[in-house]
C-alpha cells in the first residue's frame, strides 16, 4: 500500500483549525497547524486538495498518480493572496473607524471598498499545496 504525507507549515491565520485532506472530494484525513499527517492510499489517480472547508480556505488542486509502495510528500503554506486579503480587511476597517471631519465620507467609502475586496480575496485559493517528493 502507498502513503501520502502532508506537512502543514506554521501559520498564525487559521492555526486553531485543522486542514482537511481531500482525495477525489472525499475527506481522508486532517493535519494540524505545524504538524505532519500520513495517510495510507490504494494505487490510483487522485485529485488532491487541502483546506479548512470546501466553501472557503481551500488549496489549489493537484493531480496525483500513486503507484504501489509510493511514499509521496506534500507541503502546505499560506498564499500571499491570503495575507494581502486580511491586510485589506483590517486596513479597510481601520479607515472606516478612524474617519472624521470633512474627509469622513471618502474615507468610509475607501475603507469599505478595501474591506469588501479583502473579503472576496479570501474566497480564492488561500492555501498553496506543493508536492515535495
C-alpha positions, -999 to +999 in steps of 0.1 A: +000+000+000+012+035-008+012+065+015+008+103+012+024+126+038+011+161+043+033+187+062+015+218+073+037+248+079+032+270+110+007+298+103-010+324+126-041+326+104-063+295+108-040+280+134-068+268+156-085+248+128-073+216+112-068+214+074-089+186+059-072+164+033-093+156+003-087+129-023-113+130-051-135+153-030-136+128-001-121+137+032-094+112+041-075+129+069-067+161+088-035+179+096-030+203+125-010+236+124+028+230+123+024+192+121+025+162+097-001+136+088+004+104+068-024+085+052-025+051+035-039+050+000-045+025-027-027+029-060-046+051-085-051+086-098-064+112-073-073+149-073-058+162-040-067+194-021-064+205+015-082+232+034-105+243+062-138+239+043-149+233+007-166+268+006-136+288+019-099+283+026-091+256+000-058+249-017-051+245-053-059+211-068-031+187-077-035+155-098-016+127-080-007+094-096+000+068-069+018+035-076+022+005-053+046+013-024+049+050-033+058+074-005+046+109-016+051+140+003+033+174+002+037+207+020+010+234+026+017+270+032-003+302+033-006+320+000+004+357-004-031+364-015-045+353+019-021+376+038-030+405+015-067+398+019-066+400+056-044+432+054-071+448+032-099+438+056-081+452+086-069+484+068-104+490+054-120+486+088-094+509+103-100+536+077-138+534+084-133+536+121-107+564+121-125+587+095-137+620+108-142+656+098-146+667+062-129+636+048-152+612+066-174+600+037-145+594+012-125+576+039-155+554+048-160+546+011-123+537+006-123+516+038-155+498+027-140+490-007-108+477+008-127+456+033-150+441+007-121+434-017-103+417+011-132+395+019-137+385-017-099+376-019-103+352+010-126+330-012-098+323-036-072+296-031-056+307+001-035+277+008-007+265-015-003+228-019+030+216-034+045+181-039+080+177-024+088+141-033 
